[in-house]
Amino acid sequence: MRMFRSAEGMPDHGCGALGRVAHGALTAPRDSQDAPSGPRLFLGYNTLPEPPFPLAGFIEYDLDSRAAEHDLSAVLRLLAESLRAQPVPPEGTYDDGHRRNAAVMRVDAMVVVFSGRAFSPDRSPPARALWENMVEGYYREGDAAACTGAREALVGLGMDRSDGRVILLAERSPTGEHAAPERVGQDPAGVLCDLLGEVLDAQYRWTRAAFGL
């Protein structure tokens, strides 16, 4: 686990604390230039109503560096299975200080950040055809990358335990800089949402059991 970062004061993109945490995760700098370029995973704290402490924030999860070599859905599926299989440490493993911290920092959300492609169906016939195929379930691996006019982007998918969802996108300019994140879509759904929800549920359950909450 890395350092806790507050999400207070960040844009919420119409999604309250979940939006602020997703924005913070998407714009969080990597620890170093040598850090792996694969997906990044963040735990969100105190984003739901009646938090145990009035401070929403996030911590980056330490993903295995080999995650960049695999499909994101496979990474999330394996992580959920690993968390479910992880044994709960025996009582007394954590001292009172650790338990107090766990009690005030409730795991409410999770955000995964990954590289993607942005396209505009209203501006390009190929992009419109791709969008129609996706809606009908005919999307194939690589279609977005091959779409004329598609742009490189950084994507942040966030979910909370009340099934709140948000997708933020930051397009990458030719100079390599990313634009300010913008919300896309109103009700994201799909395999990645389902798998991220499973990881979040597994992490929440393990944390409560491990710290006796």
N, C-alpha and C positions, 0 to 999 in steps of 0.2 A: 504494500500500500504506500501511497505517496502522501504529500501534505494536503490537509484540508484547505479548501478555498471557498470563501463566501460567495454566494450568488446575489447578494443584496445589491440593488442599484442597477442590475443588468436588465436589458430589454426582456419583457416576458412574452412577446409575440402573441398576445391574447390568450396565453395559457397559464397565467399565474406563475407560481414558483417552479412548476415543471418547465415552463418556457425559459425562465431565467437560468435554471440549471443546465438545460440543453444548450443555451447560448454560451454559457461559460465553458462547457465542455468542448463545444465546437471551436471556440477561439483560444482555448488553453494552449500555450506554447509547449512544445516538446522539451524534455529536460536537456537534450543536447542535440547537436547536428548529427551525431552518430546513432541516435535512437532509431529502432526499426521503423520502417515506413508503412507497416501494416495497420490494421484496425486498432482503435483505442476504445477502452471500456471504462465507464465512470459510474460510481455509485452516487446516487442523489439522496440527500438527507433532509428530513423535516419539510417536505414539499406538500404534504396532505394537511387537511384541516386539523386543528387542535394538536399542533406539534408539542412534544415534551419540552422543547426549547425553541424560542422564536428566532431561529437563524437557519435559513436554507442554504445549503452548500453542496459541495461535491468533492470526491476523492477519486483519482485515477486508479483503476485496478491494474495490477501487474499481470499483464497477459504474457504468455510464453512468446519469445521472439519468433518461434516457428509458426505463429498464427498467420503471418504474412504469406506463408506458402500454401495456405488452404483456403477453400471457399468459406466465406463468412458464415453462412448457415451451418456448415459443418463445425466451425469453431464454437458457435453458440450452443449447438446441440451437445457437443462434448463437454463444454463447461457446465451446462445444466446437469448432465449425468454425473460429472465429477463432484459437484457440490452436493447432490443428493446422496452420493456414496461416501462422502467425507464423514468420518466418525466425529461425534460430539465429544470434546475433551472432558475428562472426568471433573467432577465438582472440586473447586479449589484451584483449578489451573490458573484462573485469572483473579487478580487481587481486587480489592474494593475500588481502587481508582479506575481500573479498566472497566469494571461493571458500571460505575457511575457514568463514564464516558459513553458506553453503549446505550445506557438508559436515556440519555438526553440527545443522542444522535441516532434517530430512528431511520432505518433504511426504508425509504418510500419510493424511490425511483431508480431508473438505470438509463444510461445514454450510451449508445455505440456510435462512434465516429469513423467514417470510412471514405475512401475516394470513390467518386461516381462520375456520371455524365449527366449534364443538363441539356434539355432540348425543349423547344417551344412549338407545340402542335399548332398554335394559331399563326405561326410565321413561316412554317416550312411544310410542304406537302409530304416529304419523307417522314418528318417528325410526326405529322398527323396520322399517317398510316401506321407508324410504330405504336403510337398511343392507342389507336383503335385495335391493333393486334393484342396489345397488353390487356386492354379491357376485356377482350374476348378469350383471353387465356392462351394466346398463341405466341407469346414471347419466347425467344430462344436465346441462349447464352451468346453474348457478343453482338446482339442486335443494336443495342444502344451505342456501343462503341463505333459501329459501322454507319450509324445514322448521319447523313449529311447535316452539318450545322451543329452537331452535338459539341458541348464545351466541357472541359474538365471542371470538376467541382468537388468540394468537400461536403459530405452529408452527415447530419447529426439526427439520429432517430432516438427519441426519448419516450419512455413509458413509465407510468406509476402504478401503484397497487390497486387503484380504483379504476383502472383501464383507461386513464387519460393518456393521450398520444399526441405527439408532435413530430413533424419532420422539418428541419431547417437545412437550408442549402446556401453555401457560399461559393460562388463561381470564381474560378481562377483566371486571372488576366494573363495575357501573353508574357508579361514580365515575371510571372510566378507568384504574384501577390493575390490574396483572396479578398473578395468584396465582403461587405458587411453581410452577415447571415440574414436570410429572409425565410419566412414560413411558406411552405408549399403544401397544398392540399388541406382539407379540413378533417378528414377522418381516415388516416392511413391504416391500411390493413395488409395482410399477407404473411408469408412464412417468417420473414425476419421479425415482424411484430410478435408473432406467436412465440418464437424461440426466445426473443429478448424477455418476454413476459415470464417464460419458464425459468430463465436464469435469475430474474429478479425474485420470483417466488422462492426458488431454492435458496438463494442467499439470505432472504428475510427469515425463512424458517430456521436455517442453520444458526444465524446470529442470535435469534431469540432462545434457541435451545442451548447454545454454547455459553451465553451469559445469564441464563436463568431469568429471562425477562417475561 
